[in-house]
Amino acid sequence: MQAYDVALKLLLQQSARLTMRQLTGSVIEKWLDVELPKVQNPRADLLGETVDGTLVHLELQSRNETAMPLRMAEYCLGVYRLYEKFPLQVLLYVGEAPLRMPSELRGPNQWFQYRAVDIRDLDGDSLLESEEVGDNVIAILARLQDDKEAVRKIVGKIAGLAAGERGTALSQLLILAGLRHLEETVAQEVRKMPIFIDILENKVLGPEYKRGLQEGELIGELKGERKGELKGERKLLRRLIEKRFGPIPAWAEERLAARSAPELEELSLRVLDAQSIEDLLK
């Protein structure tokens, strides 16, 4: 699982209500964590339920895939088998290249269709004005009049968060900024803000920033070098584990440090289902 995928899922689930309304026209009342039957990739990215009982399936995609309509149809049928009703489906494309994927399957007597949205078609400036920090961070991927001014506003919003929330929001912003080659702009803006001192003191983010500043590695890592991607995935996984189970013991930190990228991906899929840290890292 790519780091952007984890970051976007957390943002959409926790504090991006305006984004969800722009995508679906609805507010998700609760999120459902289910494994779909008889689907090649059995876990949909996000499946939620609105207050009126409508199911909403949101799938995240960073590259064009010709087989996407078939995958979406399989997800649709998997959800129907479980709940006996069809979901409203939205494919959210966050890639750099133009969206070219079809959004339907047609046969002689068949027609399956879903909504495909390039996130750059969302109004990023309205997301910047949202009171939810999740909307503010996601705005970095949407349509903006001025990228640099948007980054300044987002970092300013993050600076106003409680100390315990700043590190998470900044980590998510840095990851998503990488999809638009704005990570250096974010890093430069952060250095101007009071938030920077807090980041340097943060136990998770501080060491990475200090080493990046001293050795000039921060921007190179955030531009997609495998070493940086691995660190980003591990960092977000730690935060998922802490949110689910509390502080991570030393023995668990050692096991996480030794895991490869595929193993981290597998753990990210299992973290919401595991009953304990011991169960997750057994």
C-alpha positions as CSV (number, residue, x, y, z in Angstrom):
1,M,0.0,0.0,0.0
2,Q,1.4,3.4,-1.0
3,A,1.8,6.0,1.7
4,Y,-0.6,8.4,-0.1
5,D,-3.3,5.7,0.1
6,V,-3.1,5.4,3.8
7,A,-2.9,9.2,4.3
8,L,-6.0,9.8,2.1
9,K,-8.0,7.1,3.7
10,L,-7.4,8.5,7.2
11,L,-8.2,12.1,6.1
12,L,-11.4,11.1,4.3
13,Q,-12.6,9.0,7.3
14,Q,-11.7,11.5,10.0
15,S,-11.9,15.1,8.9
16,A,-12.8,15.8,5.3
17,R,-16.5,16.1,5.3
18,L,-16.6,18.9,2.7
19,T,-14.5,16.7,0.3
20,M,-16.9,13.8,0.7
21,R,-19.9,16.1,0.0
22,Q,-18.2,17.3,-3.2
23,L,-17.6,13.7,-4.2
24,T,-20.9,12.1,-3.3
25,G,-23.3,14.8,-2.3
26,S,-23.7,13.1,1.1
27,V,-22.2,12.9,4.5
28,I,-21.0,9.6,5.7
29,E,-22.6,8.6,9.0
30,K,-20.3,5.7,9.6
31,W,-17.5,3.8,7.9
32,L,-17.8,0.0,7.3
33,D,-14.7,-2.2,7.4
34,V,-15.6,-5.3,5.5
35,E,-13.9,-7.9,3.4
36,L,-15.8,-8.5,0.2
37,P,-16.6,-12.1,-0.9
38,K,-15.3,-13.6,-4.2
39,V,-13.4,-10.5,-5.3
40,Q,-9.8,-10.7,-6.5
41,N,-8.8,-7.7,-4.4
42,P,-11.2,-8.3,-1.6
43,R,-11.0,-5.1,0.4
44,A,-12.6,-1.9,-1.0
45,D,-10.7,1.3,-0.1
46,L,-13.5,3.0,1.7
47,L,-17.1,1.9,2.2
48,G,-19.4,4.1,4.2
49,E,-23.1,4.5,5.1
50,T,-25.0,7.7,5.1
51,V,-27.7,8.6,7.6
52,D,-30.4,7.4,5.2
53,G,-28.8,4.0,4.8
54,T,-27.2,4.7,1.4
55,L,-23.9,2.8,0.9
56,V,-21.0,4.8,-0.6
57,H,-18.0,3.1,-2.0
58,L,-14.9,5.3,-2.6
59,E,-11.9,3.8,-4.5
60,L,-8.6,5.6,-4.7
61,Q,-6.4,5.4,-7.8
62,S,-3.1,7.0,-8.7
63,R,-2.6,5.6,-12.2
64,N,-4.8,4.8,-15.2
65,E,-5.8,1.2,-15.5
66,T,-7.9,-0.1,-18.4
67,A,-9.3,-2.9,-16.1
68,M,-10.7,-0.5,-13.6
69,P,-14.4,-0.8,-14.7
70,L,-14.2,-4.5,-14.2
71,R,-12.7,-4.1,-10.7
72,M,-15.4,-1.6,-9.8
73,A,-18.1,-4.0,-11.0
74,E,-16.6,-6.8,-8.9
75,Y,-16.6,-4.5,-5.9
76,C,-20.2,-3.5,-6.6
77,L,-21.4,-7.1,-6.7
78,G,-19.4,-8.0,-3.6
79,V,-21.1,-5.2,-1.6
80,Y,-24.4,-6.3,-3.0
81,R,-23.8,-9.9,-1.8
82,L,-23.2,-8.6,1.7
83,Y,-25.8,-5.9,2.1
84,E,-28.4,-6.8,-0.7
85,K,-28.2,-3.2,-2.0
86,F,-26.0,-1.5,-4.6
87,P,-23.6,1.2,-3.4
88,L,-23.1,4.6,-4.9
89,Q,-19.6,4.2,-6.4
90,V,-17.0,6.9,-6.9
91,L,-13.5,6.4,-8.3
92,L,-11.2,9.2,-7.0
93,Y,-8.2,9.6,-9.3
94,V,-5.2,11.4,-7.7
95,G,-2.6,10.7,-10.3
96,E,-0.4,13.2,-12.2
97,A,-1.3,12.2,-15.8
98,P,-4.8,13.1,-17.1
99,L,-7.6,10.8,-16.2
100,R,-8.2,8.4,-19.1
101,M,-10.0,5.5,-17.5
102,P,-13.4,4.6,-18.7
103,S,-16.2,4.6,-16.1
104,E,-18.5,2.0,-17.6
105,L,-18.9,-1.5,-18.9
106,R,-21.2,-2.2,-21.8
107,G,-22.4,-5.4,-23.4
108,P,-25.3,-6.4,-25.7
109,N,-27.8,-6.3,-22.8
110,Q,-25.6,-5.0,-20.0
111,W,-24.6,-1.6,-18.7
112,F,-22.6,-0.9,-15.6
113,Q,-21.5,2.6,-14.7
114,Y,-19.9,4.5,-11.8
115,R,-18.6,8.1,-11.3
116,A,-15.0,8.7,-12.0
117,V,-13.6,12.0,-10.5
118,D,-10.2,13.6,-11.1
119,I,-9.5,15.2,-7.7
120,R,-8.2,18.2,-9.6
121,D,-11.8,18.9,-10.6
122,L,-12.7,19.5,-7.0
123,D,-12.7,23.2,-5.8
124,G,-9.5,23.3,-3.8
125,D,-10.1,26.9,-2.7
126,S,-13.4,26.0,-1.0
127,L,-11.6,23.1,0.7
128,L,-9.0,25.6,2.0
129,E,-11.9,27.5,3.7
130,S,-13.3,24.4,5.4
131,E,-13.0,24.2,9.2
132,E,-11.9,20.6,8.9
133,V,-8.1,20.1,8.6
134,G,-8.7,17.0,6.5
135,D,-10.3,19.2,3.8
136,N,-7.5,21.7,4.0
137,V,-4.8,19.0,3.5
138,I,-6.7,17.3,0.6
139,A,-6.9,20.7,-1.1
140,I,-3.2,20.3,-2.1
141,L,-4.4,17.8,-4.7
142,A,-7.4,19.7,-6.0
143,R,-7.9,22.7,-8.3
144,L,-6.2,25.7,-6.9
145,Q,-5.6,29.3,-8.2
146,D,-2.2,29.6,-6.4
147,D,-0.4,26.5,-5.2
148,K,2.2,28.3,-3.1
149,E,-0.5,30.5,-1.4
150,A,-2.5,27.3,-0.7
151,V,0.5,25.6,0.9
152,R,1.0,28.7,3.1
153,K,-2.7,28.6,4.2
154,I,-2.6,24.8,4.9
155,V,0.6,25.1,7.0
156,G,-1.0,28.0,8.9
157,K,-4.0,25.9,9.7
158,I,-1.8,23.0,10.9
159,A,0.1,25.5,13.1
160,G,-3.1,26.2,14.9
161,L,-3.9,22.6,15.8
162,A,-3.3,21.1,19.2
163,A,0.3,19.9,19.6
164,G,-0.6,16.3,19.4
165,E,-2.4,16.7,16.1
166,R,0.2,18.8,14.2
167,G,2.7,16.0,13.5
168,T,0.0,13.7,12.0
169,A,-1.4,16.5,9.8
170,L,2.0,17.6,8.6
171,S,3.0,14.1,7.7
172,Q,-0.1,13.6,5.7
173,L,0.4,17.0,3.9
174,L,4.0,16.1,3.0
175,I,2.9,12.7,1.5
176,L,0.1,14.2,-0.6
177,A,2.3,17.1,-1.7
178,G,4.6,14.6,-3.2
179,L,1.9,13.7,-5.7
180,R,2.0,17.3,-7.0
181,H,5.8,17.8,-6.6
182,L,5.1,20.4,-3.9
183,E,7.0,18.8,-1.1
184,E,9.8,21.3,-1.3
185,T,7.3,24.2,-1.2
186,V,5.8,22.6,1.9
187,A,9.2,22.1,3.6
188,Q,10.1,25.7,2.9
189,E,6.9,27.1,4.2
190,V,7.1,25.0,7.4
191,R,10.5,26.5,8.2
192,K,8.9,29.9,8.3
193,M,6.2,29.0,10.8
194,P,6.2,28.6,14.6
195,I,5.1,25.0,13.9
196,F,8.7,24.2,12.9
197,I,10.0,24.3,16.4
198,D,7.3,21.9,17.5
199,I,8.1,19.5,14.7
200,L,11.8,19.5,15.6
201,E,10.8,18.5,19.1
202,N,8.3,15.8,17.9
203,K,9.6,12.3,18.7
204,V,8.4,10.9,15.4
205,L,9.0,13.7,12.9
206,G,11.8,15.6,14.6
207,P,14.6,13.2,13.9
208,E,13.7,13.0,10.2
209,Y,13.6,16.7,9.8
210,K,16.8,17.3,11.6
211,R,18.6,14.7,9.6
212,G,17.1,16.1,6.4
213,L,18.2,19.6,7.2
214,Q,21.7,18.4,8.2
215,E,22.4,16.0,5.3
216,G,20.1,17.5,2.6
217,E,18.1,14.3,2.4
218,L,14.6,15.4,3.2
219,I,13.5,16.6,-0.2
220,G,15.2,13.7,-2.0
221,E,13.4,11.2,0.2
222,L,10.0,12.9,-0.3
223,K,10.5,12.9,-4.1
224,G,10.0,9.1,-4.2
225,E,13.3,7.4,-3.4
226,R,12.5,4.0,-2.1
227,K,14.2,4.6,1.2
228,G,12.0,7.6,1.8
229,E,8.8,5.8,0.7
230,L,9.6,3.0,3.2
231,K,10.1,5.5,6.0
232,G,6.8,7.2,5.1
233,E,4.9,4.0,5.1
234,R,6.4,2.9,8.4
235,K,5.7,6.3,10.0
236,L,2.0,6.2,9.0
237,L,1.7,2.6,10.1
238,R,3.1,3.6,13.5
239,R,0.4,6.2,13.8
240,L,-2.3,3.8,12.8
241,I,-1.1,1.4,15.5
242,E,-0.9,4.1,18.1
243,K,-4.4,5.3,17.3
244,R,-5.7,1.7,17.6
245,F,-3.8,0.3,20.5
246,G,-1.9,3.2,22.2
247,P,1.9,3.6,22.7
248,I,4.0,1.1,20.8
249,P,6.3,-0.9,23.0
250,A,10.0,-1.2,22.3
251,W,9.8,-4.8,21.0
252,A,7.1,-3.8,18.5
253,E,9.2,-0.9,17.3
254,E,12.1,-3.3,16.6
255,R,9.8,-5.6,14.6
256,L,8.4,-2.7,12.5
257,A,11.9,-1.5,11.8
258,A,12.8,-4.9,10.4
259,R,9.7,-5.2,8.1
260,S,10.0,-4.9,4.3
261,A,7.7,-2.7,2.1
262,P,5.4,-5.7,1.2
263,E,5.2,-6.6,4.9
264,L,4.3,-3.1,5.9
265,E,1.6,-3.1,3.2
266,E,0.2,-6.3,4.6
267,L,0.2,-4.9,8.2
268,S,-1.6,-1.7,7.0
269,L,-4.4,-3.9,5.7
270,R,-4.6,-5.9,9.0
271,V,-4.2,-3.1,11.5
272,L,-8.0,-2.4,11.8
273,D,-8.9,-6.0,12.2
274,A,-6.2,-7.1,14.7
275,Q,-7.2,-7.5,18.3
276,S,-3.9,-6.4,19.8
277,I,-0.4,-5.3,18.8
278,E,0.7,-8.9,19.6
279,D,-1.9,-10.2,17.2
280,L,-0.8,-7.8,14.5
281,L,2.9,-8.5,14.8
282,K,2.9,-12.2,15.6
